[in-house]
């Protein structure tokens, strides 16, 4: 099945490079390009892409607002944010707007293509360094009044604690499944249960909680 891609970036050279990369995979079809957030919203409505590669920093309507606007009318669209290491302040707002994952622009071609496929399949691709940076930032940003040291969330099974620790390390579901010798569906079930038990609503929140949870 062909995955329809919309490229959104205000730099023409970046879009051209992404298009050339996507064209190396015969299961991907670039159906459009946008240089602004407002153009992205318009083209998403016209072209019905499966995955949007979304730059976060653009003049006018930025990628965060464009993400929210696209998903408001097309909630099934998978929006994958492309970011750089200095974009930390944008990651949480983009996640809140509905982005399904974050990849760095200097990711390897293989990792970027793999991330697109994972996003289209309903997974949440994160470059490990990005997730690690977000977790570290969250840990470092705790301010007064001091909060108690985090304790292991109650009611988690040993297997759920293992999955939680690997999520905190930035591993995708497939790697967690390989590491723990589980099926991907089983890993997804554990993550769903973890979110329900811990009150988290997305993978970044779960990763932060995992980083704060003492290891035995």
Buried (B, 14 or more C-beta within 10 A) or exposed (E): EEBBBBBBBBEEEBBEBBBEBBEEBEEBBBBBBBBBBBBBBBBBEEBEBBBBBBBBBBEEBBBBBBBBBBBEEBEEBBBBBBBBEEBBEBBBBBBBBBBBBBBBBEBEEEBBBBBBBBBBEEBBBBBBEBBBBBBEBBEEEEEEEEEEEEEEBEEBEEBBBBBBBBBBBBBBBEBBBEBBEBEBEBBBEBBEBBBEBBEBEBBBBBBBBBBBBEEE
